[in-house]
Amino acid sequence: MAARRGITLYHSPASRAFTAYWMLEEIGAAFDVRIVDIRKGEQKDPEYLKLNPAGKVPTLTDGDVVVSENPAIAIYLADRYSYGTLAPKIDDPDRGAYLKWMVYSTAVVDPVAYLHEQSIDLPGFGPGFGTFDDMVGVLSMALKGRNWLLGERFSAADVVLGGTISQLIYRKVLPDDPVLSDYNGRLTRREAYHRAADATWPAHLFPPVA
Ligand SMILES: N[C@@H](CCC(=O)N[C@@H](CS)C(=O)NCC(=O)O)C(=O)O
């Protein structure tokens, strides 16, 4: 029996849910939006916790499918709606790097940058993510001489890791690095990025939150 479809994004303005919103704009799918205002604590409402027990945004539902965590949402959407375009196919050699950058975005970049912002810089040996400087070096090396993480081809990994980089540049967490700022320039010139930013990140109203 075919699964029921119909996408709903649970998001909060000026939050990490921007990435999932941008992803939906890139694939061009129709979707509904439900605001879960994290500034009012709505992410801890029992009904919402049934969808996402972590009590975080974003969460996406697509018919009976429930998926949270930005990289998982992007992988799901790209495979389901943009397979071979925003998602390299399973037998494409780029698939490995694509998955690596998806995981790296929230396993390494997000936590190490957040800690660094709080003036907590842990030693590189021990935590699963290395030092802040290691992470910045990895990103800069990955993007040097390339337009996108996979080279000339824009993928959903650029939405997820790029969305994280873009937010960190906006919050001035990343050091000045022409490779990263040029990459951010390419990201922010995308129409889908603009549509998502306009819809979810009215910076004049909402300061960014962690
Ligand atoms: N690892 C999650 C992080 C999501 C996350 O941290 N969301 C924040 C908003 S920026 C949140 O919901 N915070 C509310 C809370 O922790 O109560 C992802 O990638 O989706």
The ligand as a MOL file (V3000), in Angstrom:
LIG
                    3D

  0  0  0     0  0            999 V3000
M  V30 BEGIN CTAB
M  V30 COUNTS 20 19 0 0 0
M  V30 BEGIN ATOM
M  V30 1 N 20.5250 18.5460 16.1670 0
M  V30 2 C 19.3040 19.2630 15.9150 0
M  V30 3 C 19.3790 20.6010 16.6280 0
M  V30 4 C 18.0410 21.2830 16.7110 0
M  V30 5 C 18.0830 22.4230 17.7210 0
M  V30 6 O 19.0200 22.5600 18.5120 0
M  V30 7 N 17.0340 23.2610 17.6950 0
M  V30 8 C 16.9410 24.3430 18.6440 0
M  V30 9 C 16.5810 25.6390 17.9280 0
M  V30 10 S 17.9650 26.3990 17.1650 0
M  V30 11 C 15.7970 24.0820 19.6190 0
M  V30 12 O 14.8220 23.4850 19.2550 0
M  V30 13 N 15.9470 24.5680 20.8460 0
M  V30 14 C 14.9130 24.5380 21.8270 0
M  V30 15 C 15.2540 23.7480 23.0580 0
M  V30 16 O 16.3570 23.1920 23.1380 0
M  V30 17 O 14.4230 23.7160 23.9590 0
M  V30 18 C 19.0870 19.4090 14.4140 0
M  V30 19 O 20.0550 19.3910 13.6600 0
M  V30 20 O 17.9400 19.4800 13.9610 0
M  V30 END ATOM
M  V30 BEGIN BOND
M  V30 1 1 1 2
M  V30 2 1 2 3
M  V30 3 1 2 18
M  V30 4 1 3 4
M  V30 5 1 4 5
M  V30 6 2 5 6
M  V30 7 1 5 7
M  V30 8 1 7 8
M  V30 9 1 8 9
M  V30 10 1 8 11
M  V30 11 1 9 10
M  V30 12 2 11 12
M  V30 13 1 11 13
M  V30 14 1 13 14
M  V30 15 1 14 15
M  V30 16 2 15 16
M  V30 17 1 15 17
M  V30 18 2 18 19
M  V30 19 1 18 20
M  V30 END BOND
M  V30 END CTAB
M  END
